[in-house]
Amino acid sequence: METKNLKFDTKLIHGGEPSPLIEKAVTMPIFQSSTYEIGESQSGEINYNDIKYVRLNNTPNHLAIHEKIAQIEMAEAALVSSSGMASISSALLGLIGFGEHVLAQDNLYGGTYHFLKEFFPKMGREVTFFPLEDINKLPMLLKKNTRAIYVESISNPLLRVPDLKEVVRFAQGNGLISMIDNTFPSPVNFNPIPFGFDVALHSATKYLNGHSDVVAGAMVSRKDLIKKVTPLFNHLGGCLDPHACFLLHRGMKTLGARVRYQNESALKVSGALEKCSKVARVIYPGLRSHPDHLRSREWFRGFGGMLSFEFAGDAVEADTALKRLKIPFLAPSLGGVESLYVRPATASHSSLSKGDREKLGIKDTLVRVSIGLEDTQDLIDDFTRVLN
Ligand SMILES: *Cc1c(COP(=O)(O)O)cnc(C)c1O
């Protein structure tokens, strides 16, 4: 079915699906075959360019999911991988060459930050980190060898939204490749490519799959940039197994329904948390009190399923109170059907010193919550019981 001109939820279900159906199966079957017989060209010669192999990410399960992801991100092409970090590291290494330089937002996902800080220089690349608030100072950080700029659509765990318009304008004005990690909003709430970014990256482990049972990643971009990254990516070997492709493919079909529910639920839970006596501050882009609320309302279709709050008390008291929660699990990761919470000081940001965390605005009493698909009122009751 031609789905390119249909709406988001129809693309989620029918985009990239085989047509005609394979053996009339209404869902994409799993092709659990590592290698494929080599075909012939039209003139009957063996076509040695037609090699299909799982590590080359070109088997039927890959092709179907690439097309589906490209369509929902309104992009030309997509490339899945074995984890968000496989996509992020391969895209950075593939697009920023030896001796070249990247400007990166300072408060990045921990894995991305450490990769850029510790390993990028050892691989002959340069990086300069800039604070989110200093986007107007970017021209001063520009070097002759600057090749790209890297940001996240919503930062973790303070849920800040950079001035994405300015990032795109700056990149276009200076011939840089603009790259954005779009994991937190998911394509339901934001599409970076039509907004003007060159590359969008996903930890598909999170919202795209949505069921906490797969680790996967995706790079979304123009055909030429995907083609540029592919040879290195194929050799680094971060391919997604066909069975994991199938699970991700299945999970994605409910992405729209899930994230819209999570948008609504997270907004209601944050409103309820604001009234709790043991909550000092609630951080959610959908709240008027959030510093980037207006920007989020203008650019995003929803505010997402992630919220954070500061506990009124010390970290030990926070742990004692939150242990009494019945529904959310204390666990890292996000974007699944079950609600999860974590104190970033003990998890994603534990490798930073307390001083460095506080400089970023991350207190030890900060709690990050990933809202799942449980009944909203049950979640509100659970949180308000332990936080009053
Ligand atoms: C989880 C996450 C990643 C890393 O993804 P993996 O699938 O765990 O490799 C990257 N960016 C963001 C924003 C994430 O939340």
PDBQT file of the ligand as one rigid body, heavy atoms in Angstrom, charges set to zero:
ROOT
HETATM    1  C1  LIG A 401      18.669   5.289  26.446  1.00  0.00    +0.000 C 
HETATM    2  C2  LIG A 401      19.114   6.439  25.662  1.00  0.00    +0.000 A 
HETATM    3  C3  LIG A 401      20.196   6.327  24.758  1.00  0.00    +0.000 A 
HETATM    4  C4  LIG A 401      20.984   5.059  24.599  1.00  0.00    +0.000 C 
HETATM    5  O1  LIG A 401      20.198   4.046  24.065  1.00  0.00    +0.000 OA
HETATM    6  P1  LIG A 401      20.503   2.465  24.225  1.00  0.00    +0.000 P 
HETATM    7  O2  LIG A 401      19.414   1.840  23.441  1.00  0.00    +0.000 OA
HETATM    8  O3  LIG A 401      20.458   2.155  25.699  1.00  0.00    +0.000 OA
HETATM    9  O4  LIG A 401      21.864   2.234  23.658  1.00  0.00    +0.000 OA
HETATM   10  C5  LIG A 401      20.536   7.450  24.021  1.00  0.00    +0.000 A 
HETATM   11  N1  LIG A 401      19.884   8.613  24.159  1.00  0.00    +0.000 NA
HETATM   12  C6  LIG A 401      18.843   8.767  25.016  1.00  0.00    +0.000 A 
HETATM   13  C7  LIG A 401      18.172  10.083  25.118  1.00  0.00    +0.000 C 
HETATM   14  C8  LIG A 401      18.437   7.682  25.796  1.00  0.00    +0.000 A 
HETATM   15  O5  LIG A 401      17.422   7.839  26.655  1.00  0.00    +0.000 OA
ENDROOT
TORSDOF 0
